[in-house]
Amino acid sequence: MDNFEKFQQDMVICEEQFDNIIEENLMMEMAMNLRQPETGLPMVIWVSTKESAGKEIGHACRIKVMNTHDQKAKKDLMYTLDVYAPFAARRPHGMKISSDDLRIAREWIKANHEALLEYWNDDISASDFLAKIKPNKK
């Protein structure tokens, strides 16, 4: 292999690594865990865009809510609330949900309904979404 062929091979590897980094960063921007400083809620809220939910999504805009007040997100401790119909909570079998937590999560959805839909539809960036959301009033 001459120097030019080696250079071309190295360029392909660099392009693949660059593409992987860009893809990871886009995925990070599309889904995020929001904590108390952003939401005013005692629990973590997970939001995403339609794209990060997958091409074969079978649901409308929704968020996931931690059922504890731990500020470290744990996927197996989250239940789902539809943004269009937050009265219907979907939760893993046997998960307990505090009625107070459910109430304040629903209030947060109502206050941030427009921003949640815009983010879901990828009409605004993650930074614009964070600037637009309103923390829950205590």
N, CA, C and O atoms as CSV, one atom per row, in Angstrom:
chain,resi,resn,atom,element,x,y,z
A,1,MET,N,N,0.864,-1.181,0.000
A,1,MET,CA,C,0.000,0.000,0.000
A,1,MET,C,C,0.906,1.238,0.000
A,1,MET,O,O,1.792,1.375,0.843
A,2,ASP,N,N,0.668,2.113,-0.942
A,2,ASP,CA,C,1.478,3.326,-0.986
A,2,ASP,C,C,0.906,4.380,-0.033
A,2,ASP,O,O,-0.144,4.174,0.577
A,3,ASN,N,N,1.601,5.497,0.086
A,3,ASN,CA,C,1.208,6.551,1.026
A,3,ASN,C,C,-0.164,7.133,0.705
A,3,ASN,O,O,-0.935,7.436,1.616
A,4,PHE,N,N,-0.473,7.292,-0.574
A,4,PHE,CA,C,-1.761,7.852,-0.958
A,4,PHE,C,C,-2.906,6.927,-0.565
A,4,PHE,O,O,-3.932,7.383,-0.060
A,5,GLU,N,N,-2.730,5.626,-0.798
A,5,GLU,CA,C,-3.774,4.664,-0.416
A,5,GLU,C,C,-3.958,4.648,1.099
A,5,GLU,O,O,-5.084,4.561,1.589
A,6,LYS,N,N,-2.858,4.731,1.837
A,6,LYS,CA,C,-2.932,4.773,3.300
A,6,LYS,C,C,-3.675,6.042,3.751
A,6,LYS,O,O,-4.506,5.988,4.658
A,7,PHE,N,N,-3.374,7.172,3.117
A,7,PHE,CA,C,-4.043,8.434,3.413
A,7,PHE,C,C,-5.554,8.310,3.167
A,7,PHE,O,O,-6.353,8.733,4.002
A,8,GLN,N,N,-5.942,7.737,2.034
A,8,GLN,CA,C,-7.360,7.561,1.709
A,8,GLN,C,C,-8.043,6.671,2.743
A,8,GLN,O,O,-9.163,6.955,3.168
A,9,GLN,N,N,-7.376,5.604,3.144
A,9,GLN,CA,C,-7.942,4.687,4.145
A,9,GLN,C,C,-8.137,5.426,5.479
A,9,GLN,O,O,-9.169,5.280,6.134
A,10,ASP,N,N,-7.134,6.217,5.866
A,10,ASP,CA,C,-7.238,6.982,7.111
A,10,ASP,C,C,-8.376,8.009,7.038
A,10,ASP,O,O,-9.062,8.248,8.032
A,11,MET,N,N,-8.572,8.607,5.875
A,11,MET,CA,C,-9.645,9.583,5.711
A,11,MET,C,C,-11.015,8.929,5.874
A,11,MET,O,O,-11.913,9.525,6.469
A,12,VAL,N,N,-11.188,7.732,5.364
A,12,VAL,CA,C,-12.454,7.012,5.510
A,12,VAL,C,C,-12.725,6.727,6.986
A,12,VAL,O,O,-13.850,6.892,7.459
A,13,ILE,N,N,-11.702,6.305,7.701
A,13,ILE,CA,C,-11.852,6.030,9.134
A,13,ILE,C,C,-12.221,7.313,9.872
A,13,ILE,O,O,-13.100,7.292,10.733
A,14,CYS,N,N,-11.573,8.416,9.555
A,14,CYS,CA,C,-11.873,9.705,10.197
A,14,CYS,C,C,-13.306,10.142,9.903
A,14,CYS,O,O,-14.000,10.622,10.800
A,15,GLU,N,N,-13.755,9.983,8.666
A,15,GLU,CA,C,-15.124,10.346,8.308
A,15,GLU,C,C,-16.129,9.515,9.091
A,15,GLU,O,O,-17.136,10.049,9.554
A,16,GLU,N,N,-15.876,8.215,9.249
A,16,GLU,CA,C,-16.781,7.349,10.004
A,16,GLU,C,C,-16.825,7.774,11.468
A,16,GLU,O,O,-17.898,7.824,12.070
A,17,GLN,N,N,-15.664,8.081,12.042
A,17,GLN,CA,C,-15.626,8.524,13.435
A,17,GLN,C,C,-16.361,9.850,13.596
A,17,GLN,O,O,-17.105,10.034,14.559
A,18,PHE,N,N,-16.160,10.759,12.675
A,18,PHE,CA,C,-16.838,12.051,12.704
A,18,PHE,C,C,-18.350,11.871,12.620
A,18,PHE,O,O,-19.097,12.496,13.373
A,19,ASP,N,N,-18.800,11.013,11.699
A,19,ASP,CA,C,-20.232,10.743,11.559
A,19,ASP,C,C,-20.812,10.177,12.851
A,19,ASP,O,O,-21.919,10.545,13.246
A,20,ASN,N,N,-20.068,9.279,13.515
A,20,ASN,CA,C,-20.532,8.697,14.781
A,20,ASN,C,C,-20.651,9.760,15.869
A,20,ASN,O,O,-21.604,9.755,16.649
A,21,ILE,N,N,-19.688,10.663,15.917
A,21,ILE,CA,C,-19.729,11.734,16.918
A,21,ILE,C,C,-20.918,12.649,16.666
A,21,ILE,O,O,-21.627,13.011,17.605
A,22,ILE,N,N,-21.144,13.024,15.424
A,22,ILE,CA,C,-22.282,13.886,15.076
A,22,ILE,C,C,-23.592,13.189,15.443
A,22,ILE,O,O,-24.480,13.808,16.030
A,23,GLU,N,N,-23.715,11.917,15.105
A,23,GLU,CA,C,-24.948,11.177,15.405
A,23,GLU,C,C,-25.192,11.102,16.908
A,23,GLU,O,O,-26.322,11.287,17.359
A,24,GLU,N,N,-24.143,10.833,17.691
A,24,GLU,CA,C,-24.292,10.778,19.146
A,24,GLU,C,C,-24.731,12.127,19.690
A,24,GLU,O,O,-25.598,12.188,20.562
A,25,ASN,N,N,-24.145,13.209,19.189
A,25,ASN,CA,C,-24.520,14.539,19.658
A,25,ASN,C,C,-25.953,14.878,19.291
A,25,ASN,O,O,-26.664,15.489,20.088
A,26,LEU,N,N,-26.388,14.493,18.106
A,26,LEU,CA,C,-27.780,14.739,17.717
A,26,LEU,C,C,-28.725,13.967,18.611
A,26,LEU,O,O,-29.759,14.498,19.016
A,27,MET,N,N,-28.395,12.722,18.930
A,27,MET,CA,C,-29.259,11.932,19.811
A,27,MET,C,C,-29.310,12.553,21.202
A,27,MET,O,O,-30.358,12.554,21.847
A,28,MET,N,N,-28.177,13.081,21.665
A,28,MET,CA,C,-28.160,13.720,22.974
A,28,MET,C,C,-29.068,14.947,22.965
A,28,MET,O,O,-29.731,15.238,23.960
A,29,GLU,N,N,-29.100,15.668,21.840
A,29,GLU,CA,C,-29.935,16.859,21.772
A,29,GLU,C,C,-31.405,16.497,21.666
A,29,GLU,O,O,-32.260,17.272,22.094
A,30,MET,N,N,-31.714,15.349,21.110
A,30,MET,CA,C,-33.110,15.004,20.858
A,30,MET,C,C,-33.840,14.489,22.094
A,30,MET,O,O,-35.054,14.664,22.202
A,31,ALA,N,N,-33.137,13.865,23.020
A,31,ALA,CA,C,-33.769,13.340,24.228
A,31,ALA,C,C,-32.984,13.841,25.431
A,31,ALA,O,O,-31.753,13.869,25.412
A,32,MET,N,N,-33.695,14.233,26.468
A,32,MET,CA,C,-32.983,14.744,27.638
A,32,MET,C,C,-33.780,14.525,28.914
A,32,MET,O,O,-35.009,14.449,28.914
A,33,ASN,N,N,-33.025,14.427,29.998
A,33,ASN,CA,C,-33.597,14.364,31.326
A,33,ASN,C,C,-33.583,15.769,31.906
A,33,ASN,O,O,-32.548,16.435,31.927
A,34,LEU,N,N,-34.734,16.207,32.372
A,34,LEU,CA,C,-34.850,17.524,32.989
A,34,LEU,C,C,-34.977,17.339,34.491
A,34,LEU,O,O,-35.755,16.510,34.964
A,35,ARG,N,N,-34.214,18.110,35.226
A,35,ARG,CA,C,-34.216,17.997,36.678
A,35,ARG,C,C,-34.874,19.221,37.306
A,35,ARG,O,O,-35.329,20.129,36.611
A,36,GLN,N,N,-34.913,19.222,38.614
A,36,GLN,CA,C,-35.619,20.253,39.364
A,36,GLN,C,C,-35.247,21.687,38.975
A,36,GLN,O,O,-36.140,22.530,38.890
A,37,PRO,N,N,-33.970,22.000,38.735
A,37,PRO,CA,C,-33.667,23.383,38.344
A,37,PRO,C,C,-34.378,23.829,37.055
A,37,PRO,O,O,-34.723,25.002,36.913
A,38,GLU,N,N,-34.594,22.903,36.127
A,38,GLU,CA,C,-35.266,23.252,34.874
A,38,GLU,C,C,-36.790,23.228,34.984
A,38,GLU,O,O,-37.473,24.041,34.360
A,39,THR,N,N,-37.318,22.303,35.772
A,39,THR,CA,C,-38.768,22.084,35.791
A,39,THR,C,C,-39.475,22.616,37.036
A,39,THR,O,O,-40.677,22.880,37.003
A,40,GLY,N,N,-38.737,22.774,38.128
A,40,GLY,CA,C,-39.368,23.135,39.392
A,40,GLY,C,C,-40.033,21.940,40.059
A,40,GLY,O,O,-40.633,22.078,41.125
A,41,LEU,N,N,-39.932,20.769,39.441
A,41,LEU,CA,C,-40.540,19.552,39.974
A,41,LEU,C,C,-39.519,18.768,40.798
A,41,LEU,O,O,-38.321,18.843,40.525
A,42,PRO,N,N,-39.973,18.022,41.797
A,42,PRO,CA,C,-39.034,17.261,42.619
A,42,PRO,C,C,-38.522,15.981,41.946
A,42,PRO,O,O,-37.632,15.315,42.475
A,43,MET,N,N,-39.079,15.641,40.794
A,43,MET,CA,C,-38.683,14.419,40.110
A,43,MET,C,C,-38.126,14.735,38.725
A,43,MET,O,O,-38.353,15.818,38.185
A,44,VAL,N,N,-37.395,13.779,38.160
A,44,VAL,CA,C,-36.834,13.928,36.820
A,44,VAL,C,C,-37.928,13.705,35.778
A,44,VAL,O,O,-38.758,12.806,35.911
A,45,ILE,N,N,-37.911,14.539,34.742
A,45,ILE,CA,C,-38.820,14.425,33.597
A,45,ILE,C,C,-37.950,14.140,32.372
A,45,ILE,O,O,-36.934,14.803,32.159
A,46,TRP,N,N,-38.348,13.158,31.576
A,46,TRP,CA,C,-37.641,12.816,30.340
A,46,TRP,C,C,-38.483,13.274,29.162
A,46,TRP,O,O,-39.670,12.958,29.074
A,47,VAL,N,N,-37.858,14.025,28.254
A,47,VAL,CA,C,-38.537,14.486,27.049
A,47,VAL,C,C,-37.709,14.091,25.835
A,47,VAL,O,O,-36.497,13.898,25.928
A,48,SER,N,N,-38.381,13.973,24.696
A,48,SER,CA,C,-37.656,13.643,23.474
A,48,SER,C,C,-38.356,14.232,22.265
A,48,SER,O,O,-39.473,14.742,22.351
A,49,THR,N,N,-37.672,14.149,21.145
A,49,THR,CA,C,-38.282,14.511,19.871
A,49,THR,C,C,-38.888,13.254,19.265
A,49,THR,O,O,-38.571,12.137,19.674
A,50,LYS,N,N,-39.745,13.449,18.304
A,50,LYS,CA,C,-40.349,12.323,17.586
A,50,LYS,C,C,-39.255,11.471,16.940
A,50,LYS,O,O,-39.324,10.242,16.964
A,51,GLU,N,N,-38.259,12.122,16.371
A,51,GLU,CA,C,-37.170,11.422,15.684
A,51,GLU,C,C,-36.399,10.506,16.633
A,51,GLU,O,O,-36.065,9.377,16.274
A,52,SER,N,N,-36.116,10.990,17.838
A,52,SER,CA,C,-35.344,10.158,18.762
A,52,SER,C,C,-36.176,9.019,19.334
A,52,SER,O,O,-35.628,8.052,19.863
A,53,ALA,N,N,-37.496,9.129,19.231
A,53,ALA,CA,C,-38.362,8.042,19.692
A,53,ALA,C,C,-38.331,6.869,18.720
A,53,ALA,O,O,-38.748,5.764,19.068
A,54,GLY,N,N,-37.846,7.097,17.517
A,54,GLY,CA,C,-37.726,6.018,16.534
A,54,GLY,C,C,-38.647,6.218,15.360
A,54,GLY,O,O,-39.699,6.848,15.471
A,55,LYS,N,N,-38.243,5.679,14.243
A,55,LYS,CA,C,-39.011,5.848,13.007
A,55,LYS,C,C,-40.348,5.123,13.046
A,55,LYS,O,O,-41.282,5.511,12.345
A,56,GLU,N,N,-40.449,4.090,13.845
A,56,GLU,CA,C,-41.676,3.288,13.891
A,56,GLU,C,C,-42.480,3.582,15.157
A,56,GLU,O,O,-43.050,2.671,15.757
A,57,ILE,N,N,-42.525,4.847,15.562
A,57,ILE,CA,C,-43.247,5.167,16.789
A,57,ILE,C,C,-44.733,4.918,16.621
A,57,ILE,O,O,-45.308,5.121,15.552
A,58,GLY,N,N,-45.322,4.479,17.692
A,58,GLY,CA,C,-46.754,4.224,17.656
A,58,GLY,C,C,-47.475,5.046,18.700
A,58,GLY,O,O,-48.522,4.646,19.209
A,59,HIS,N,N,-46.913,6.188,19.014
A,59,HIS,CA,C,-47.536,7.012,20.043
A,59,HIS,C,C,-47.365,8.485,19.707
A,59,HIS,O,O,-46.529,8.865,18.887
A,60,ALA,N,N,-48.177,9.300,20.360
A,60,ALA,CA,C,-48.098,10.749,20.207
A,60,ALA,C,C,-47.065,11.298,21.191
A,60,ALA,O,O,-46.366,10.540,21.864
A,61,CYS,N,N,-46.984,12.588,21.261
A,61,CYS,CA,C,-46.041,13.261,22.150
A,61,CYS,C,C,-46.305,12.832,23.598
A,61,CYS,O,O,-47.443,12.829,24.065
A,62,ARG,N,N,-45.234,12.476,24.284
A,62,ARG,CA,C,-45.359,12.053,25.677
A,62,ARG,C,C,-44.077,12.360,26.424
A,62,ARG,O,O,-43.032,12.609,25.823
A,63,ILE,N,N,-44.173,12.339,27.732
A,63,ILE,CA,C,-43.009,12.497,28.592
A,63,ILE,C,C,-42.959,11.291,29.519
A,63,ILE,O,O,-43.937,10.559,29.666
A,64,LYS,N,N,-41.811,11.102,30.136
A,64,LYS,CA,C,-41.674,10.072,31.170
A,64,LYS,C,C,-41.332,10.780,32.470
A,64,LYS,O,O,-40.589,11.761,32.489
A,65,VAL,N,N,-41.885,10.264,33.547
A,65,VAL,CA,C,-41.764,10.896,34.860
A,65,VAL,C,C,-41.222,9.876,35.854
A,65,VAL,O,O,-41.709,8.748,35.928
A,66,MET,N,N,-40.208,10.282,36.620
A,66,MET,CA,C,-39.687,9.409,37.675
A,66,MET,C,C,-40.721,9.303,38.787
A,66,MET,O,O,-41.391,10.281,39.119
A,67,ASN,N,N,-40.846,8.116,39.357
A,67,ASN,CA,C,-41.803,7.966,40.452
A,67,ASN,C,C,-41.137,8.154,41.813
A,67,ASN,O,O,-41.732,7.855,42.849
A,68,THR,N,N,-39.898,8.651,41.803
A,68,THR,CA,C,-39.203,9.006,43.045
A,68,THR,C,C,-38.664,10.427,42.891
A,68,THR,O,O,-38.691,10.994,41.799
A,69,HIS,N,N,-38.185,10.984,43.971
A,69,HIS,CA,C,-37.629,12.336,43.929
A,69,HIS,C,C,-36.118,12.322,43.786
A,69,HIS,O,O,-35.462,13.338,44.018
A,70,ASP,N,N,-35.571,11.201,43.415
A,70,ASP,CA,C,-34.142,11.092,43.122
A,70,ASP,C,C,-33.861,11.907,41.863
A,70,ASP,O,O,-34.644,11.865,40.914
A,71,GLN,N,N,-32.759,12.644,41.844
A,71,GLN,CA,C,-32.439,13.471,40.682
A,71,GLN,C,C,-31.562,12.742,39.664
A,71,GLN,O,O,-31.100,13.344,38.696
A,72,LYS,N,N,-31.337,11.458,39.881
A,72,LYS,CA,C,-30.628,10.633,38.905
A,72,LYS,C,C,-31.667,9.784,38.185
A,72,LYS,O,O,-32.375,8.990,38.804
A,73,ALA,N,N,-31.747,9.961,36.876
A,73,ALA,CA,C,-32.778,9.264,36.098
A,73,ALA,C,C,-32.543,7.758,36.086
A,73,ALA,O,O,-31.422,7.284,35.899
A,74,LYS,N,N,-33.627,7.024,36.291
A,74,LYS,CA,C,-33.591,5.560,36.240
A,74,LYS,C,C,-34.776,5.114,35.393
A,74,LYS,O,O,-35.930,5.250,35.799
A,75,LYS,N,N,-34.482,4.586,34.226
A,75,LYS,CA,C,-35.519,4.250,33.251
A,75,LYS,C,C,-36.600,3.328,33.819
A,75,LYS,O,O,-37.780,3.485,33.506
A,76,ASP,N,N,-36.198,2.375,34.646
A,76,ASP,CA,C,-37.177,1.412,35.170
A,76,ASP,C,C,-38.069,2.010,36.261
A,76,ASP,O,O,-38.987,1.343,36.739
A,77,LEU,N,N,-37.812,3.252,36.657
A,77,LEU,CA,C,-38.641,3.918,37.660
A,77,LEU,C,C,-39.456,5.061,37.057
A,77,LEU,O,O,-39.867,5.978,37.769
A,78,MET,N,N,-39.689,5.007,35.742
A,78,MET,CA,C,-40.422,6.069,35.067
A,78,MET,C,C,-41.764,5.571,34.557
A,78,MET,O,O,-41.887,4.439,34.089
A,79,TYR,N,N,-42.759,6.425,34.655
A,79,TYR,CA,C,-44.057,6.153,34.047
A,79,TYR,C,C,-44.286,7.192,32.960
A,79,TYR,O,O,-43.600,8.214,32.920
A,80,THR,N,N,-45.232,6.940,32.092
A,80,THR,CA,C,-45.450,7.757,30.911
A,80,THR,C,C,-46.738,8.561,31.025
A,80,THR,O,O,-47.772,8.058,31.464
A,81,LEU,N,N,-46.647,9.824,30.616
A,81,LEU,CA,C,-47.834,10.683,30.513
A,81,LEU,C,C,-47.901,11.233,29.094
A,81,LEU,O,O,-46.929,11.795,28.588
A,82,ASP,N,N,-49.048,11.067,28.463
A,82,ASP,CA,C,-49.259,11.660,27.148
A,82,ASP,C,C,-49.396,13.169,27.309
A,82,ASP,O,O,-50.033,13.639,28.252
A,83,VAL,N,N,-48.808,13.919,26.402
A,83,VAL,CA,C,-48.923,15.367,26.466
A,83,VAL,C,C,-50.334,15.802,26.074
A,83,VAL,O,O,-50.849,16.782,26.610
A,84,TYR,N,N,-50.957,15.088,25.151
A,84,TYR,CA,C,-52.322,15.413,24.732
A,84,TYR,C,C,-53.356,15.007,25.767
A,84,TYR,O,O,-54.385,15.669,25.905
A,85,ALA,N,N,-53.100,13.937,26.491
A,85,ALA,CA,C,-54.071,13.417,27.461
A,85,ALA,C,C,-53.334,12.986,28.726
A,85,ALA,O,O,-53.233,11.791,29.002
A,86,PRO,N,N,-52.811,13.959,29.512
A,86,PRO,CA,C,-51.989,13.596,30.670
A,86,PRO,C,C,-52.738,12.939,31.817
A,86,PRO,O,O,-52.132,12.552,32.816
A,87,PHE,N,N,-54.066,12.809,31.679
A,87,PHE,CA,C,-54.820,12.138,32.728
A,87,PHE,C,C,-54.574,10.634,32.709
A,87,PHE,O,O,-54.833,9.952,33.701
A,88,ALA,N,N,-54.079,10.112,31.596
A,88,ALA,CA,C,-53.852,8.674,31.464
A,88,ALA,C,C,-52.374,8.355,31.676
A,88,ALA,O,O,-51.548,8.606,30.799
A,89,ALA,N,N,-52.047,7.805,32.836
A,89,ALA,CA,C,-50.660,7.435,33.131
A,89,ALA,C,C,-50.447,5.970,32.791
A,89,ALA,O,O,-51.204,5.101,33.225
A,90,ARG,N,N,-49.411,5.709,32.014
A,90,ARG,CA,C,-49.026,4.321,31.730
A,90,ARG,C,C,-47.789,4.022,32.556
A,90,ARG,O,O,-46.796,4.748,32.503
A,91,ARG,N,N,-47.862,2.963,33.306
A,91,ARG,CA,C,-46.753,2.652,34.205
A,91,ARG,C,C,-46.441,1.172,34.170
A,91,ARG,O,O,-47.296,0.346,33.849
A,92,PRO,N,N,-45.199,0.847,34.507
A,92,PRO,CA,C,-44.863,-0.573,34.628
A,92,PRO,C,C,-45.732,-1.228,35.693
A,92,PRO,O,O,-46.134,-0.584,36.662
A,93,HIS,N,N,-46.013,-2.489,35.509
A,93,HIS,CA,C,-46.883,-3.241,36.413
A,93,HIS,C,C,-46.440,-3.085,37.868
A,93,HIS,O,O,-45.278,-3.310,38.208
A,94,GLY,N,N,-47.377,-2.702,38.702
A,94,GLY,CA,C,-47.124,-2.618,40.130
A,94,GLY,C,C,-46.469,-1.331,40.607
A,94,GLY,O,O,-46.277,-1.151,41.809
A,95,MET,N,N,-46.120,-0.424,39.684
A,95,MET,CA,C,-45.470,0.814,40.101
A,95,MET,C,C,-46.465,1.707,40.845
A,95,MET,O,O,-47.589,1.923,40.391
A,96,LYS,N,N,-46.038,2.209,41.970
A,96,LYS,CA,C,-46.852,3.152,42.751
A,96,LYS,C,C,-46.542,4.569,42.280
A,96,LYS,O,O,-45.382,4.927,42.072
A,97,ILE,N,N,-47.592,5.369,42.115
A,97,ILE,CA,C,-47.426,6.761,41.711
A,97,ILE,C,C,-48.126,7.635,42.741
A,97,ILE,O,O,-49.313,7.459,43.018
A,98,SER,N,N,-47.388,8.565,43.297
A,98,SER,CA,C,-47.964,9.495,44.261
A,98,SER,C,C,-48.978,10.392,43.555
A,98,SER,O,O,-48.697,10.923,42.481
A,99,SER,N,N,-50.152,10.559,44.153
A,99,SER,CA,C,-51.174,11.411,43.538
A,99,SER,C,C,-50.699,12.868,43.465
A,99,SER,O,O,-51.038,13.581,42.521
A,100,ASP,N,N,-49.922,13.310,44.452
A,100,ASP,CA,C,-49.381,14.673,44.407
A,100,ASP,C,C,-48.390,14.826,43.260
A,100,ASP,O,O,-48.418,15.829,42.546
A,101,ASP,N,N,-47.510,13.836,43.077
A,101,ASP,CA,C,-46.542,13.887,41.979
A,101,ASP,C,C,-47.246,13.863,40.626
A,101,ASP,O,O,-46.861,14.583,39.704
A,102,LEU,N,N,-48.253,13.053,40.517
A,102,LEU,CA,C,-49.013,12.974,39.267
A,102,LEU,C,C,-49.692,14.321,38.975
A,102,LEU,O,O,-49.691,14.790,37.837
A,103,ARG,N,N,-50.262,14.925,40.001
A,103,ARG,CA,C,-50.923,16.224,39.842
A,103,ARG,C,C,-49.940,17.290,39.377
A,103,ARG,O,O,-50.241,18.025,38.436
A,104,ILE,N,N,-48.768,17.394,40.011
A,104,ILE,CA,C,-47.835,18.456,39.625
A,104,ILE,C,C,-47.190,18.171,38.264
A,104,ILE,O,O,-46.847,19.109,37.544
A,105,ALA,N,N,-47.020,16.908,37.905
A,105,ALA,CA,C,-46.507,16.577,36.565
A,105,ALA,C,C,-47.523,17.003,35.509
A,105,ALA,O,O,-47.149,17.538,34.466
A,106,ARG,N,N,-48.790,16.769,35.773
A,106,ARG,CA,C,-49.851,17.189,34.842
A,106,ARG,C,C,-49.904,18.710,34.728
A,106,ARG,O,O,-50.089,19.243,33.634
A,107,GLU,N,N,-49.743,19.413,35.852
A,107,GLU,CA,C,-49.723,20.876,35.816
A,107,GLU,C,C,-48.553,21.373,34.972
A,107,GLU,O,O,-48.692,22.334,34.214
A,108,TRP,N,N,-47.389,20.711,35.106
A,108,TRP,CA,C,-46.202,21.103,34.341
A,108,TRP,C,C,-46.447,20.889,32.845
A,108,TRP,O,O,-46.068,21.726,32.026
A,109,ILE,N,N,-47.079,19.771,32.491
A,109,ILE,CA,C,-47.415,19.519,31.078
A,109,ILE,C,C,-48.337,20.619,30.558
A,109,ILE,O,O,-48.125,21.150,29.468
A,110,LYS,N,N,-49.348,20.953,31.331
A,110,LYS,CA,C,-50.299,21.983,30.899
A,110,LYS,C,C,-49.589,23.321,30.681
A,110,LYS,O,O,-49.851,24.009,29.695
A,111,ALA,N,N,-48.701,23.688,31.591
A,111,ALA,CA,C,-47.995,24.969,31.490
A,111,ALA,C,C,-47.000,24.988,30.326
A,111,ALA,O,O,-46.675,26.052,29.800
A,112,ASN,N,N,-46.524,23.814,29.932
A,112,ASN,CA,C,-45.483,23.723,28.901
A,112,ASN,C,C,-45.941,22.982,27.648
A,112,ASN,O,O,-45.121,22.530,26.850
A,113,HIS,N,N,-47.239,22.865,27.484
A,113,HIS,CA,C,-47.818,22.095,26.382
A,113,HIS,C,C,-47.264,22.508,25.017
A,113,HIS,O,O,-46.842,21.659,24.233
A,114,GLU,N,N,-47.268,23.796,24.741
A,114,GLU,CA,C,-46.804,24.291,23.433
A,114,GLU,C,C,-45.324,23.956,23.209
A,114,GLU,O,O,-44.957,23.469,22.140
A,115,ALA,N,N,-44.485,24.209,24.199
A,115,ALA,CA,C,-43.045,23.925,24.062
A,115,ALA,C,C,-42.790,22.427,23.886
A,115,ALA,O,O,-41.938,22.031,23.091
A,116,LEU,N,N,-43.520,21.600,24.619
A,116,LEU,CA,C,-43.361,20.146,24.494
A,116,LEU,C,C,-43.701,19.681,23.078
A,116,LEU,O,O,-42.983,18.864,22.502
A,117,LEU,N,N,-44.783,20.196,22.524
A,117,LEU,CA,C,-45.176,19.811,21.164
A,117,LEU,C,C,-44.175,20.319,20.131
A,117,LEU,O,O,-43.833,19.600,19.191
A,118,GLU,N,N,-43.711,21.543,20.299
A,118,GLU,CA,C,-42.723,22.084,19.365
A,118,GLU,C,C,-41.439,21.267,19.395
A,118,GLU,O,O,-40.850,20.986,18.351
A,119,TYR,N,N,-41.008,20.887,20.594
A,119,TYR,CA,C,-39.784,20.081,20.710
A,119,TYR,C,C,-40.010,18.691,20.120
A,119,TYR,O,O,-39.162,18.185,19.384
A,120,TRP,N,N,-41.131,18.079,20.433
A,120,TRP,CA,C,-41.477,16.763,19.916
A,120,TRP,C,C,-41.422,16.746,18.388
A,120,TRP,O,O,-40.896,15.813,17.781
A,121,ASN,N,N,-41.973,17.793,17.786
A,121,ASN,CA,C,-42.020,17.886,16.325
A,121,ASN,C,C,-40.733,18.434,15.719
A,121,ASN,O,O,-40.650,18.642,14.509
A,122,ASP,N,N,-39.731,18.667,16.565
A,122,ASP,CA,C,-38.423,19.158,16.131
A,122,ASP,C,C,-38.530,20.536,15.477
A,122,ASP,O,O,-37.770,20.862,14.566
A,123,ASP,N,N,-39.485,21.341,15.954
A,123,ASP,CA,C,-39.649,22.702,15.455
A,123,ASP,C,C,-38.738,23.686,16.184
A,123,ASP,O,O,-38.483,24.785,15.693
A,124,ILE,N,N,-38.244,23.279,17.374
A,124,ILE,CA,C,-37.306,24.112,18.127
A,124,ILE,C,C,-36.150,23.239,18.599
A,124,ILE,O,O,-36.293,22.025,18.745
A,125,SER,N,N,-35.015,23.865,18.833
A,125,SER,CA,C,-33.823,23.155,19.302
A,125,SER,C,C,-33.941,22.853,20.791
A,125,SER,O,O,-34.831,23.356,21.477
A,126,ALA,N,N,-33.031,22.029,21.269
A,126,ALA,CA,C,-33.008,21.710,22.699
A,126,ALA,C,C,-32.780,22.966,23.531
A,126,ALA,O,O,-33.422,23.152,24.564
A,127,SER,N,N,-31.873,23.823,23.089
A,127,SER,CA,C,-31.606,25.048,23.857
A,127,SER,C,C,-32.816,25.982,23.839
A,127,SER,O,O,-33.114,26.623,24.847
A,128,ASP,N,N,-33.516,26.066,22.703
A,128,ASP,CA,C,-34.733,26.884,22.650
A,128,ASP,C,C,-35.818,26.293,23.542
A,128,ASP,O,O,-36.555,27.027,24.200
A,129,PHE,N,N,-35.915,24.976,23.563
A,129,PHE,CA,C,-36.896,24.307,24.426
A,129,PHE,C,C,-36.618,24.640,25.893
A,129,PHE,O,O,-37.524,25.008,26.640
A,130,LEU,N,N,-35.345,24.506,26.293
A,130,LEU,CA,C,-34.989,24.788,27.684
A,130,LEU,C,C,-35.275,26.237,28.054
A,130,LEU,O,O,-35.685,26.525,29.179
A,131,ALA,N,N,-35.062,27.145,27.113
A,131,ALA,CA,C,-35.346,28.555,27.370
A,131,ALA,C,C,-36.845,28.826,27.459
A,131,ALA,O,O,-37.272,29.764,28.132
A,132,LYS,N,N,-37.630,28.014,26.788
A,132,LYS,CA,C,-39.072,28.249,26.683
A,132,LYS,C,C,-39.877,27.614,27.827
A,132,LYS,O,O,-40.948,28.115,28.169
A,133,ILE,N,N,-39.384,26.530,28.419
A,133,ILE,CA,C,-40.194,25.864,29.444
A,133,ILE,C,C,-40.305,26.718,30.711
A,133,ILE,O,O,-39.410,27.484,31.066
A,134,LYS,N,N,-41.438,26.544,31.360
A,134,LYS,CA,C,-41.728,27.281,32.588
A,134,LYS,C,C,-41.649,26.317,33.759
A,134,LYS,O,O,-42.328,25.291,33.760
A,135,PRO,N,N,-40.829,26.632,34.757
A,135,PRO,CA,C,-40.784,25.769,35.948
A,135,PRO,C,C,-42.108,25.797,36.688
A,135,PRO,O,O,-42.813,26.806,36.689
A,136,ASN,N,N,-42.436,24.686,37.311
A,136,ASN,CA,C,-43.638,24.590,38.125
A,136,ASN,C,C,-43.515,25.539,39.312
A,136,ASN,O,O,-42.454,25.638,39.927
A,137,LYS,N,N,-44.584,26.222,39.623
A,137,LYS,CA,C,-44.572,27.108,40.787
A,137,LYS,C,C,-44.861,26.271,42.025
A,137,LYS,O,O,-45.744,25.414,42.029
A,138,LYS,N,N,-44.107,26.539,43.053
A,138,LYS,CA,C,-44.272,25.761,44.300
A,138,LYS,C,C,-45.344,26.329,45.159
A,138,LYS,O,O,-45.613,25.802,46.239
